[in-house]
Amino acid sequence: MIAALGLLVGVVLGLIFTPDVPAGLDPYLPIAVVAALDAVFGALRAYLEGIFDDKVFVVSFFSNVVIAAAIVYLGDKLGVGGQLSTGVIVVLGIRIFSNVAQIRRYVFHA
């Protein structure tokens, strides 16, 4: 519940203050958002399954964001940033859809 509330507060604050992102970080922001969403949906799934641990959530949240950004940064330095960005989005997207499917099964028993 805390994760969902934090996400909601973050979205509202982002809409109110409309922060500017430096041009150098533009390629990494979408990747970081998708990585953070993966951690949030994983936490929601763990909460519904009764195995949520706040320490695990915090570590997975930050490690997902850092690792995803590092992979994209490495891809930029190697000249294949677009391909690695796509790969990261696909992998995280699959994880998000898997977690959402498990959440749906838990909530709707279907």
Phi, psi and omega in degrees: 000322180295321180296316180294320178296317177298320177296316179297314179298318179298318179295315180297315179297322177296322178288326181286311187269345181036072182291151176269137178259129177301145184302328180291339181262357182307316182292340187265338184298311179298323179295317180296321180294316180294321178296320178294319178298323177300315179294321181293315179292326175296321178293320178297318178298315180297321179298315181293331178275355178079019181239020182293136175227123185296327178294318178296320179297312182297315180295316181292324179300305183289322180291322176300314182295313183294315181294317179298316179295322179295321178296316179293320177299315178299318177298321177298318181291329179273352180086013179235036184301320181297318181292317179290325176299316178298318179298316179296316179297319180296312181297313180293324177298318177297318179295319179297312180296325177295315178295318179296322177296318178294321177298315179299316179298320180291316184287314186260359181053040180226000000 
